[in-house]
Amino acid sequence: MFSPVVVIPVYNHPATIGLMVDGVLRHRLPCILVDDGSEEGCAAVLDGLARQPDVYLVRLPMNQGKGGAVMAGLREARRRGFSHAVQVDADGQHDPDDIPSFLALARVHPDAVIVGCPVYDTSVPKSRLYARYATHVWVWINTLSFAIRDSMCGYRVYPLAPVVRLIDAVSIGRRMDFDVEVLVRLHWRGVRVVNRPTRVTYPLDGVSHFRAWLDNVLISRMHAMLFVGMLVRLPLLLWRKLRPA
């Protein structure tokens, strides 16, 4: 049975998380909020939101990073019996009104990951926009495929069974490297990727938790490790690429 839920990792976004939850509930969908060790003010906002029907709160005692929070949310969604999880950010950059379109694709392709391809407005810093292309190239190399058009967009729908099996079996980056690594590893496991354009606005509250030096080091290390993993899987990836349709 197709049973979706929305998972939102939250770390100190008290000004925008209410707007995101309102957008989710407007589409009559349940929501799991993951408090990733937020400060007292944001934690209080989350407590208030969790008093609403169909809003569940998972609280991590210490900050785990975006990936750690998402994984906690995905496991909770699976535990509660949902079949699919929509991942969106808490800072307002993703449009909740796109959720029904993402879920419509997930209904047609229930075994696939539906991945957002950002359509940016003028709010995006050019340096961040250009830097994304280095990751795109590495992902295409490490998958031997152009199937994943944008691996850094956090707006996506996961089929919960394969993604929870993956995160329970393999150590995956717990910070900003998570979004990229989980897609590459799902692709290695034969999970199909379906891309969908979506409008993305830079954070409405002006708060970004991307730490330029540390997160870039983690992402570079991840690409290197995935490259080694690709070489190990090279015969399988080539066979998939060359086999008759």
N, C-alpha and C positions, 0 to 999 in steps of 0.2 A: 504494500500500500504506500502511495506517495504521501509523505507526512513531513512537510518542511518546517524549519524553525530558523530564526535569524540569530546569529552569534555576533556580539559586539564586544571586542576587547576595549577596556577603558583604563586610561592612566591620566588622571588630572585633566579631564575635559568637562568641568561642571557647567560651562556656559552653553555647550552644544549637545550634550548627550540627551537632554530632554527632547530636543527637536527631532533627533534621530529616532528615539523610542516612539514619539508621537507619529512619525512617518510610518514606522513599522506597524503600529496598532491600527492605523488608518486602513491598512490593507488586511486587517483581521488575521494577523499572523502572530504566533507566540515569539517571545524574544528571550534570549539568555544573555545577560550582562556579566562580563567577567571583570571584576575590580582587581586590577593588576597592582595592588599595593598603593592605591591613590591616597592623597593627603586627606585630612579630616573633612574639609569642606566638600570635596567631590564624593567622598564616601557617604556623607549624609545625603547628598542628592541621589545617589544610587539607592540608598535605603528607602527613600521616598518613592522612587520609581518602581521599586520591587514590591510595593504594596498594591500595585495595580494587578488585576487579573491577567494571567498569561505572560507576566514578566517575572523571570527567575534570575536570581543573583548568585553567582559563584564568587567568593572572595578569596583571593590569594594573599597570604599574610605578608609576603615580601614581593617586590617587583621582580617579575620573571622575564620581562621583555615581551614585545608583541607576539612573537611566535609561541612563547610559553603560555600566554593568556589565550591565544586562539586554540592551542591544543587542549587546554583545560576545558574550554567551551565546547569543542568538538566531542570530547569524551563525555561531558555532561549531556550533550544532545543525544548521543548514542545510548547512554544509560537511561534516558527518559523515553526511548523508543521512537525517536524521530528517524526518518529515512534520509533526509537531506538537510544541509545547513547552508544558509546564505551568510557569507562573511562580509561585513561592512565595517568601515572605520567610524570612530566616535566623534571625529572632529568636524563633521559636516561636509566633507569633500565629496561624499557619495550621495547621489539623489535617491532617497527611499522610493520615489515613484517609479524607479526602474526595476524594483524588485519583482513585480508581476511578470515583466518581460523575461527576466532571468529565469524565473520559475517555469514559465511557459516552455522555454527551451529545455529545462531540466526534465519536464514531463515527457517531452518528445525523445530526449536522450538521457534516460534515467541512470545509465552507467557511466556517463561522462562528467568531467568537470567543466562547468560553464565559467569562462574566464573573461573578465572585463578588459576591454581595450580602451584606454582613456582617450577621450576627446577633450582636450584642455581649452580653457579660455585664457585670457591675457593675464590671469593671476599667477600662472605657474612661472617660477624663476627659470630663466633660460639655462642656467648652469645645471639645474637638476634635470631639465628636459634632455639636454645633450648627453648627460652622464648615463641616462637610462640605456642609450644605444650600445654602450660597451657591454652591459649585462645581456641585452638582447642577443648580441653576437655570440657571447659565451654560451648562452642557453641553446642557441641553434647548433653550436659545435657539440655541446655535451649531450644533445638528443639526436644529432644527425638528422635534424628535421626543422621545418619552419612551422610546425603545428602550433607552437606556443607563440603567439604574436606579441604578447606583453606579459612577462612573468612577474612584474613588480606591482601590478595593480591589485589592491586588496579587496576588490569587489568581485566576488565569485560564489558559485554554488558547488559544494562538495557532496558527492554520494558518500554517506557516512561509513558504510561498511568497509570499502577499500581504504579510505583515508585513515580511519582509526586503526585498522590492521597495520598500516604503514607506520604510523607514529608510535605504535606500541612495539614495533619490531626493530626500528632503526632510530639512532640518535640523530635528530634534526635540529638545525640552528634555532635558537629560542628568541632571537631578536629580529632585526629587520631582514636577516638572511632567510627567514622561514618561508616567506611567500614564494621566493624563487626556488629554493631547494625542494619544497614539497611538490611543486609542479613537475620538476625534472624527475624526481623519484617516482611519482605516479605515472609519468610517461614511460619510464623504464619498465614499470610493471604492466604496461599495456592498457592503462586507463586512457580513454580517448579525451581529447581537449576540444571543446567547442568555444570559439571566440565570439564575443559580442561587444560592439562599440557602446560606450557609456560616457556621458558627460561627467567630467571631474573638475571641481573647483578647488583651488588651494584652500587650506584650512580656514574656516570661517572665524575661528577664535584666534588665529595667528599663532597657534601653538603647534610646533612640530617636535617630535621626540627623536628625529633622525640625528644622530651624533656623527658629524661628518667624518672625523678621523677614525673613531672606533668602529662605526658601522661599515665604513668603506674597507677597513682592514678585515673585518669578519666576512664581508661579501667577497673580497678577493681570495681569502683563504677557502671559502666555500667553493668558488669556481675552480680552484686548483684541485680540491678534493673530488669534485664532481668530474673533472677531466680524467683523473685517474680511474674513477668508477666507470666512466664511459669507455675507456680503453679495455677494461676487464670485460665489459658487456659488448664490445665491438662486434663480435660475430653475430650475436643475437640481434643487435640493432640493424646491422647490414642485411641480415636475413629478412627481417620485417620490411625493410625498405625495398628489397628487390623481389620479394615473393609476389606471385600473381595476385591480383585483387580478387 
